[in-house]
Structures are given as C-alpha cells and as structure tokens.
C-alpha cells in the first residue's frame, strides 16, 4: 500500500477542489443536478484509486490529518453568521416545517434500520442510509462515519453514507419540479404571478468590499469559536452526551455572535462590516477542502457486498419522501402556492442539501412566480435548525 503524506494530500485536495469547480461549470449534467464541486473532484480521485485497486490490486491511501479541523472551521463560520433575530423570522410555519422534517427523519431511520436488518446487516448501519446521509448530507455523513467505524464496528459506514447521499441528491433534484406541478394541477393552486425572486434574506444595502483585515478577523474569530466549541464538547462528553464536535462549535459560534459582551455585531462587525464576507469565504473554502479530502479516502470496492441494500433502501426512501411531501407537507403547510414551493424544496431537505432545496424552489418560482415566505423558511430549516435536531436524533438511535 502507498501512503501519501499529509502535505501532498492537502495539496492534491486543493487541486481536486479546483478540478471539481471546473467540471461543474463545464459538464451540463453536473450543473443540472447541482452536484457540489468537492463531490465532483473527490469522487474523481476515489474513482482513480478504485481503478488502480481493481486493475493492480494496489491500495493508495491519503494522510488526512487536516480534515476534521476543516469541518470545525466550517460549522464555526455558520454559527458566527447566525443572527437569532433572522432565525426567528420564520415564525409558526418554520416550527411546523421543522417538526415535519424531524418526524420524517425518524421515519427515514426506522426504514433504513429495518431494511438493514432484512439484509443481515447491523441495523445501525441503516442510519447511514437514513437521516445521516439523506437529511444531513455529505458533511454530516463524514462527521459521523468515524463513530460508526471506530465505536460501532461498521467498517463500510462511510461508503454506505456517501453512496446513499449521492443517489439521494440526484433524486431530490429530479422529484422537486414534478411534485410541484402535480400539486398545482391536482389541487387547482393559483400561482403567485409575482416576478420578484428575492431568494434568501434581503440585504440592507450594498455589501462592503472584502479586505485584508476582514479575512484576518474572520480567521481569528473562527479560531476563538473552535476553542470554545471544543471546550464545550469536552464538557458535554464528560456529562455522558454523545454529540459531534462540529455541533458544539456551531453552538459556540451562535453564542459568540448573539450573546457575547457588546455582541459580535457591534464589537467586530461594526468595525469591519466586511467580516461577514470574510467568514463566508474562509468557512466555504474549509468545507470544500474537508469534503474533498474525505472523499479522496473512499474505498469504493467495499460497497460490493451491500449494493443490493443500497438499491432497495434508496428506492424506499425516495418513495417515502414523495408520499410524505404530497400528502403531509403540502396539506400541513397551508395547501396554497407557498406550500407548493415548500414541497418542492422538501426533497432537498430530506434527500439532498440546502443547495438542492433552493435549486428546486427557484425552478418552480421562475416558472410560476415568487414565494417569499418559502425562501425564508426552507433555508432556515435545512441550513441551520435541522443539523442540531438531526445530531440529537442520531445520537439517540445510534446508541
């Protein structure tokens, strides 16, 4: 076996991330299904490594020492950019959608565990084809995989999760638009006709230019958040609660942003208004490199024994998503045009990612008209709240 050292592995990860970006820009299929750049680049490396193994029997490994720290950087950035006032804007519909998503996570996990048992696998392996990979996405899959491998003895947990997430991501992109069209025709829903597509939170003014000090402050604040998050994680572990360190770093970022003396808004953002952009830049690069490095280490040949399980469990999960969206989410969210757009995004919440959800909703809104409330509620649920709830659900069900 050839082991690539840490520095060269990190350098390869940068090159793969750039390659993934170019591929998603140049290959229409990747752009159409909103495949993330790290997934495209990382899988390219994994495919090459698998080809070498199948043709020569030689294994190639990568030293991925920086991977876990990069994940903490990303979630710390999410926390530092989370304004509680914005998070509370969704109101009652946000709470209702979060409850529905939570109930569906339980349904996903029960289905995954049940089918895993039927195939003679450890039932907990089904969680990797449940809310971990589907609702949680690639980041959550990569964050939980070490626990399943090292503590639960499920050696192919990462490969199961990545395979499930990839199929789920594509399915989420495919089912969103058709579900919206069926709901509108079946229930006679009137489109809004509003052409203003104010996707996401509205800005109070032009964004300030990103500068040197903003990036430097961003790196400093991220490091401080990681220090607080790891200390909080140690205290929680000591209390007997199993939460990943990325969740405590997310919480630490929220606390610093909203509860710190003087508040991050006034103390730091007031001095350097472009800090928000610096945080976004550093944390997004960290996530891209984290995902790329993790995918580089995939051993795809280990999926051979569970291919039948992946096919069956994903067919069931996709069917459950369609039925739950059409007959529960749409009705519960108000049976109107806003509910149609939310339904289009629900597949992104439960099968894909925040980006998938927004892509589905945007496609519907571009055709039928804007849905302003939906574009506030869905990103808040799948981009923030669901990660914390999912971590708790996984901790309880994984044992």
Phi, psi and omega in degrees: 000137178261125179253118178276131186290170188299313184295315180293323178298317179295320178295318177298321179299319178298314180298319179294323178296318176297317179298317178299320177298315180296318180298315181292338176278328188261334183261110184303324182298319179293320179292321183297322181264012176052044178287124182298148181303317180298326180293317180297312181290316181295318179292328176300316178295315180299323179293319179296316179297318178296320179298317179298318181295314184290331182269331184237344184078004182269134179263140175241127179240158180236138174277111189247053186295329184276353189300309186294323178295323178297323178295319178296322177301314183297308184290332173296319178296321177299314180297317182292341178260008184262105177272121183301328179296321177291320181296334182271355183293333184295332176067209184300317179301326178296316180297317181297314180294323178296320177296317179297317180295323178294315178299321180290327176300317177298319178296316177303312184292320178296320178295314180298316180293321180295315181291324176299319178297320179298324181275007177079015178267165171300124182307328181292341174296333178295338177295331178289342173251022178241229187290341180296306185271328187273303176285320184283327180087187184296317182300315179293322177301312181291330180288324183270339184306316179302324178296318181290325181284308188281321186263326183257350176075020178265091194292331181259025184301316182296316181296320177300312183295316181294318178298316179296317181295321181296312179295318180297320180298314179294317180298320181299322179291327186281323189272342186299304181297311178301322178297317179297316180297319180295317180297318181293320179288318184291322186251006177062039182285134179270126178296158181287327182072003180276120185275355184278108182261074180277073185291129178082189182285137179288145179271145179284348182176184180296140180290136177292158182285137179292132181227179184301311184294327179297316179293319180296316176298321180299314179298317179297313181295324177295318179295318177299319180296318178296321177299313178293319181295319179290325175295319177296321179297317179299320179293321180291319178297320178298329179278359177088016180257131183260096174235139178296154181296332181293331178290318180291328175291324175299313179297318179299319178297319178297318180296315180296317183295320191251335188242352181295151177307135184073338179076139180298326179304311184278318188286317186248312179297328177294325180280319181233086184302335181276006179301324180301319178292323177296318177298316181297317182296309183295315184290326178291319176296319179300316179296316180301315180290323178300309181298318180298314182295321180293318181290333176301328184272006180296139175246084190297335182294343180284353179278349185306321183281350183236017182299318178299320178298316181299315181299312183292312185293324179288325175299317179293315182297319179294318178297318178298319179298314180298312181295316181295321181292313184291321189251352178238304184298309182301314182292319183289327183276003171122354176057026179243189183295322176301320179295325177297314181293321177298320178298321178298326179277344185296326176299326176293325178293317191261346181235338189234258186199174175301317180299320179295317179300313181294322178298316178298314181295321179296318179299318179292315182294325179294332181271320188248346181124163185291154175222086191296318181295321181299323183282354170266315188291308187297313178299325179294319181291307187275345181261350182219290190300320188294331180296319180291314180297318181298321179299320179293315180300315181296317181300318181290315186280333179282333178076000000 
